[in-house]
């Protein structure tokens, strides 16, 4: 299967379900936080899969990667909504009469919130809209994408499988880093946080998506890739992998959370998400991930991810949590801010993204 710039609808569908999991998990943290954590892992995988597919297509067309264009596309994709989000958050802090944590804003603006929240956590009131708690995942992604395109340009060659081997070795290295941290830990609660938030322990959640895309779109004539695509075409194996993936989300043993969880999730996502490439258009699973509602939610997912957090914090300042009024106000404010961000902040920059090679619509 050759790589191209063609839009793949079901990836937006996965984004749509991922953001719903995140919102449900954050609005019901005591019972469903694990859903939010899984939603973020799913986001990471889809991001790595899609961007690697696009990099392969660009390299196959131009025989190189334009790093300038890549980073400008990322800038115009992320920063407009991020700036709008930070402005809205500042407004919420001002209305709520909170004392502004300036370092939190600086960390959000320059993508180091994941390390900030682990190693230098601020003491703030419960309803303070701390950006670090939602921007940490963007920090992981941006750290990853500062490095990955450079490595891709340097080492990817369609006629050589070295880059695939390097990524495979990197996946093992991330697992070993978590293993060492787990075995040496004297504070499991801290180590669970450390391995969840920091780039050097979580970036492989993106890398698994990259690895899957390389097997499918670049090295699909190799024996390993042929076996992989045979598995993806199976009606049974991806379904079994999905069941296992969902079943293990609530397993809370510290050794599992620290060492095994993200490697296992990445491997199982490799067996589930790309499998939709190989099912018929009339297949029930495809319809679940490509219906118009979930596709629109998927397109809004970045804005929804940002604004559900500040909406949750802002409404909680004035209303008791977890009653009908609270849910209604949080969800309504989330959708309004997200729609404004998507249609009036993000989309006006679409032409600039296209100028630098984006195929977004």
C-alpha positions, 0 to 999 in steps of 0.5 A: 500500500503506497503512501499519499496525501489522501485524507483518511476519514477514520483517523478523524473518527478515532480522534473524535472518540478519543476526545470523548473519552478524555472529556468523560474521564475528566468530568468524572475523575473519581470513576473514569479518569482511566478513560481520559488517560486511554484517550490521550494514548489513542491521540498519540498513536493516531498522530504518529501514524498520520504524520509518518504517512505524510512524511513518507509521501513527501519523501517519495515525491520530493526525495527529501523532507522540508523541515521548514515547511513541517515546522511551519505547518505545526506552528500554524496548526497549533499556536492560533488555538493555543494562544486563544486558549491561553487568553480565555484561561487568563480571562477565567483567572481574572473573573475568578479572582485567582492569583496568576501563576505566570510560570504555568502560562510560560510553560504552556506557551513554550511546551514544557508543561509536562516536566513542569507539572512533574518536577516543579508542581505549583500549589494552586486552589482546586478550581484554578485552571492550571494549563499544565494539566491539559497542555502536557500532552502537547508538550510531549508531541512537540518534543517528539516532532522537534526530533522525529522529522530530522531523524526521518530525513537523515535515516529514512530510505525506501531501499533500506530498512535501517530506519525501521530497525532504529525505531524498533530499538527505540521502542525497546529503549523506552520500555527499558527506561520505564523498567529502570524507573520502576525497579529503582522507585521508592515512591510509586505514586511519583513514578507513575506520574513521571512515566505518564507525563514526561517525554522520555517515558511517553513519547513511544506512544507516538512512536508506535503509530510511526512504526505501524505506518512505516510497515504499511506504507514504506516497507510493505514488501518485507516478510514482517510487513506481510505478516503484519498486514495479514493480521490486520486483515483478520476479522478476529485478531484486531477484535481480540486486541481491542477487547484486551486493550479495553479490559486492561485499562483499569488494572492499577498495579504500580508495576504495570502502570509504570513498566508495562502499560504504555508498551502493551497499549502501543502494541495493541493499538498497532493491531487495531487502529490500522486494521480499518484500512483493510475492511470493506466500506460497508463494514459496521466498524468503518461506519462507527468511525466515519459517521458525520457526527464523529468526524466533526467531533474529530475535527474539533478534537484539538479545540475540545481538548483545550477548552473542556478543561478551562470550562470545567474549572470555570463552571466549578468555581460557581456551581456544585460539581456533578449535577445536571446544571453543572454538566450542562454548563460545562458541555455547553461552554466547551462546545461554544468555545471549541466551535469558535476556536475551530471556525474563527481561529484555526480555519483562517490559518488553513491557507497558510498551512496549505502554502507549506504543504498541508492537505488539511480540509 
